[in-house]
């Protein structure tokens, strides 16, 4: 019954039944943990896993898979490492699905080194392990390593499948390697007989848009044997915004609105594109449309994990217990940035502010900068500062973070709405392409 309620999405009733049981079998514990994980209630899944261990109930392989998946869903590196530590101590083998999930978990949590360490520790690697690490590295835009691993896998005699190529194409996309993307797309089709799915076309369109080949992307969309979906039209719209092509952006936006009229993101990107071009009347018109439809733009939010707790910040946030210290650190950061010669890019302020000092002040309290200040205050030197942001990092914050990584000699990893950025010694893994 618990399993049935969980499948129906009614975790509260499932928990009530679980609490009422005088005796609980391992199957029951597993139903709850995996049920929470399937319903994206990752914290509850892991708390129940902790309770299970405290009550000296030995988990089995199914329990462990649920716990790793939950840690991956939480995007909590600390929790993931704790679960992995238990796996090692308990002697669970990682040569099957568990190894695949661990690689995926570390990749999602931003620790490529740990993902590769797990991968290299597996003696007999299966296609799932190779695919997981290729997709993981591709997610981080580490295109050279991704393609090297792909070639290494092919040399072992294993044949890549459709998901493997999604990882390869995704890596090409993040790096803007349009020619390589075309080559692997053709390899997939002609050498391995894999029929391209909407996801493969999505990756190809994305790399063309990121590289600025907007007309080619448009032609590819029109010639595709599959009808373009929201993801593809959003890629064209985002690419148009990035490269300042208003005409193409409006073309993509119209198709996206026709396909999914209630997509808030479409209006937000369109508004941001107009704002970056200084077309404030068009910004007003788009925001008026959003208002009539009852749409609201999601505020930028950045989170950072420290000592098992998640700390969240929004733009201009002053709600954190360490607010005073954080803003003192922001002032210090500003002074050091000025000495380093940083000139704020106020075109990134997507608000109708007239004075440059107002625009600069708005940039200085973007959520990721507050999170960086918190990290500099609390995370020991030598450990990376890991931040998750719900929206794409703006050009100015990207430039600032590169400088801060050099000024403070810190590695800063930011996962934004577009990709992972690894900032170190004044440069970023994305090579300023995102």
N, C-alpha and C positions, 0 to 999 in steps of 0.2 A: 504493500500500500504506500509506503514511504516513497519508493521508486516512482510509483504512478503519480503521486502528488508533485514530485520534483519535475517529472517530465511535463506536467501540466503547468509548471511555473509557480505552483503554490507551495513555496518553501516554508511558509509560516505554519500551515497545517501539518506538513511533514515533520517539522521540529516539535510541534505539540505531541504528535504520536510518538516520536523518538523519546521525548522526555517522560512520557507515561509508561514506557516499557520497563518492567521490573528487571529484565535481563536483555542485554543487547549482544547480538552476534557480530562477528567481524563484517559479515555481509551488510548488516544494518548500518554500521559505522561508515562503510564504504559508500553505501547508497546516499547517505547524508553528505559526505565530503565531495563525492563526484557530482552529486545533485547541485550543491552550492556552486561548484565550479562551472557546471553547464549553464547555470542561471546568472553567471557573472558576479556572484557574491563571494569574491575571492577571499576577503578578510575573514568572513564567517567560516569558509572552508578550512583555512589555516588555523584559526582559533580552535576549531573542533579537532583538528589534527593534533594540536598541542595538548588538548584535554585528553585525547586518546592515549598519548604517550605518558602523561602524568598518571593515568589510571593503569599503567603497565600493560596495555593491550598492544600486542605486537602487530604492526601493520604488515600487509602483504604487498605484492607488486602493484595491484590495482590501487591500493591506498596511496602508494608512493607516486604513481602516475598522476593521481588527482592533486596531490600536494604540489608537485612540480608545476603542473598546469596552472594551479591557482597562483603560485608565486610569479609565474610568467605573466598572468593576467593582471596582477597587481603592479607589475613593472617595479618590483622591489628587489634590488640586488642583495641587500642585507638578508632579507627573508629567503631568497633563493639560495644564497650561500649556506644558510643555516640548514635548509632542507637537504642540500647536496652533502653537507658534512655528515648529517644523519645517515644518508644513503651509503657513504663510504664506510662509516663505522659499523653499519649493520651488514655490510657485505653484499648488497644488492649489485647485480651485474648490470653494466651499462652498454652491453653489446647489442641490445635490441631497441625497442621503442623508447625506453628510458633514456638512452644516450641521445636519441634524436630530440627528445623534449628538453633535455639539459642544454644542448647546444642552442636550441631555439630560445630557451629562457634567458641564457646569458647574452645572446644577441639582442633580444628585446630590451634587456636591462642595461645595455650599453657597454658590456665588458667583452669585447672581441677576443682579448687574450684568454679569458676563461673559456670562451666557446671553443677556441682553437685547441686549448689544453685538453678539454674533454674529448674533442674529435681525435686528436693525435693519440690519446690514451686507449682508444678502442682498437683492439688487435685485428679483428676481422670486420672491416667497414662494409656496411651494406649501402645500397643506393639511397636509402632514407637518410643515413648519416651524411653522405656526400651532399645530397640535396639540401639538407638543413643548414650545413655550414656555408654552402654557396649562396643560399637565400639570405642567411644572416649577414655575411660579408657584403652582399649586394645591397642590403638594407642600409649599411653604413657607407655606401659609396666607395668602398675599397676595391675599385675596379681591377687593378693589376692583380691583386691577390685572388680575387674572385675568378678571373679568367685563368690564372695559373692553376688553381684548384680544379677548375673544370677540365683543363687539359690533362692534369694528373689523373683525374677520375677516368677519363676516356682511355688513357694508356693502360689502366688496370683491366680493361675489357668490359666495364660496366657501361650500359647504354643509358644516356640521360632520358628522363621522361618530361612531360609537359611542364611540371612544376620546376624542374631543374632549370629549364630555359627561362622561366619567369624570373628566377634569381639572377641569371646572367643578363637578361635584358634590363632588369631593374638597375643592376650595377652600371650598365652602359648609360642608362638614363640619368642617373645621379651625377655621372661624370661628363655628360654631354657628348658621349662618343657615338655620334650618329652613324658613322660608317661601320663601326664594329657591330652596332645594333642590327643594321641591315644584313651584315654577314652572318650573324648568328641566327637571325630570323630565317634566312634562306637555308642555312645548315639544318635547322630544325625541320623545315618543310621538305627539303629535297634529300638530305642525307639520312634522316631518321624517320621520315614519313609521318611526322606529327602534324595534324591539322591545326592551324592556329585558332585559338579561342579568342573570345572578346578580351580576356586578360592579356594575351600576347599582343594583340593589336593596341591595347591600352598602353602597354610599355613602349611600343614603337612610336605611337603618337606622342607620348610624353617626352621621349628623348628628342624627337624632332622639334617639339615646342620649346623645350629647355635650351636647345642649341640655336633657336631663333629661325628655324626653317618652317615658318608658319604656313606658307603657301603649299609646301610639300605635305605638311601635316593635313591641311584642308583637302588636298587632292587625294591623299590616302584614305581619309574618312569617307569621301564620296565614292571611292572605288572599292571599299571594303565589302566583302560578301555578307557581313553581319551588320545589323543596324547599330549605329553608335549609341552608347549608353551615357548616363550622367557623368561617369568618370572621364570618358573621352572628351566630351564637350567641356568639362571643367578644366581638363589639361590644356585645351586650346585657348580657353578664356584666361587661364592663369599665365600661359605663355605670352599671350597678347598683352597682358598687364605688365609682365616682366620686361618685355621688349618695347613697350609704349606704342603698340599698334592698336589704336582706338577702333579703326574700321573692322579689323578682324575680331577684336574683342566683342564688339556689338553684334557681329554675325554669330559668334559662338554663344553669346548670352541669349540671343533670340531663340536659337535651337534648344538651349538648355531650359529656358522658360517654357517653350512649347512642350518639351518632354516631361518636365517636372516643375510646374508653376510655383510650387511651395518650397523650393529649394532656397533656403536663406543664404547659403554660401554664394550663390550666383549673384545676388544683389549686393552682397558685401564686397566681392571681388570687383564687380562693376563700379561700385562707389569708390573703392580704393584706387582703381585705374583712373577714374576721372579726377580724383583728388590729387594724385601724383602729377597729373597733367595741368593742375590748377583750374580745372573746369568746374568751379564751385556751383554754378547754376544746375549743371547736370547731376552733381552730387546731391543737391537739394531735391531734385526730381526723383532720384532713385530712393532716397531716404523717405520721401513722402509716400512712394509706392509701398515701401516696407511697412510704414506706419499704418497705411490703409489695410494691409494684409495681416496686421498684428504681429509682424516679424520683429525680432530684436537681434542685434549683432552680439555674438558671444564675446564677452570681455576677454582680453588676453590674460592668461593665468599660467604661472610658472611654479613648479613644485620641486623641492629638494629634500632628500632623505638624510637624516642625521640621527644616529643612535637609536634606530628603530622607529623613529617618528617622521611623518611626512609634514613638511612646512610649506604652505601655499602662499603665493603673493599675487596680487593683481596690480595694475598700473596705479601708482600713487598710494599704494597700500600703507596704512599706518596702524594696523590692527595687531601686528605681531608684538609679543612681549619684549623683543629686543629692538623695537622700532628706533629708539634713540641711538643705540650703537650702530644700527644699520645705516641710518641717515648720516651719522658722523663718518662712517666708512665710505658712503657715497660721495661725500665732500672730498675726502682724501683721494678717491678714485678720479674725481673730476680734475683735481689739481695735477695729479700725475699724468692724466691724459693730455691736459693742456701743455705740460712741459714736453710731452712726447710729440706735440704738434698736431694733435687731433682737431679737426674742424668738423663740428656737428653737421650732419646732412639733414637739414630741416625739411627737405622735400619729403622725408619719410613721415612727417607729422600729418596724419590724415584727418586733422581737425581744422576748421576754418579759423585759425588763429592769425592775427595780423602781425604782431611783433615777433622778431627773431628770438628775443629773450624768452618769450612765452613758449615758443616752439622748442627751444633748447631745454627748458625746464620740463616740458612734457616728455621729451626723449629720456632725460636723466632718471626718471622714475618708472621706466618700462619694467614690467614684472621680472624679466630675466636679469636685469641689473640689480634689483632688490635681492633676488635669489643668489646672485654672484657675491654681493656684499655679505649676505648671511654665510655663504660658504667660506669666504675669506676669513670671517670672524671665528667660525666654529670647526671647520674641517682641517685636520692637521696637515702641515706642509708635507708634500710627498704623496698624498692621496688625491686622486682626481676629484674635482667638483662636478657632480652629475646633476643635471637639471632637465626636467621635462616641461616643455611648453606646448600649449594646445594649438597655438597659431604659428604661422611662418614667422621666423625671426626677421626683423626689418634690416635693411642694409646698414643703417647706422649702428644698431646694436651688434651686428655681425662684425663690423670694423672695430668697434670698441672692445669686443670680447677678444679679438685677435691681439690687440694691443695689451689688454690686461693680462693675457696669458704670458706675454713677454715681460711686462713690468713686474709682475708678482712671481714670475717663474712657476706658474701653476698650469696643470693640464685641466682644461674645462671641457666637459662633454655636454652638449645640448641636443636633446631630441626635440625638434620642433614639428610643426604640422607637415613639413616637407620631407625631412630626412634626419639623420644623425650628423652632428658637426663635432669633430674632434679638434679643439683648439690647443695648440702647443707651440711655444717659442715664437709667437707672433704670426703663425699661419694656421690655416684650417684645412682639414682633410677634404673638404668639398672644393678646394682650390677656387673659392669665390664663385662657385657655380651651383645654384640651388633654386 
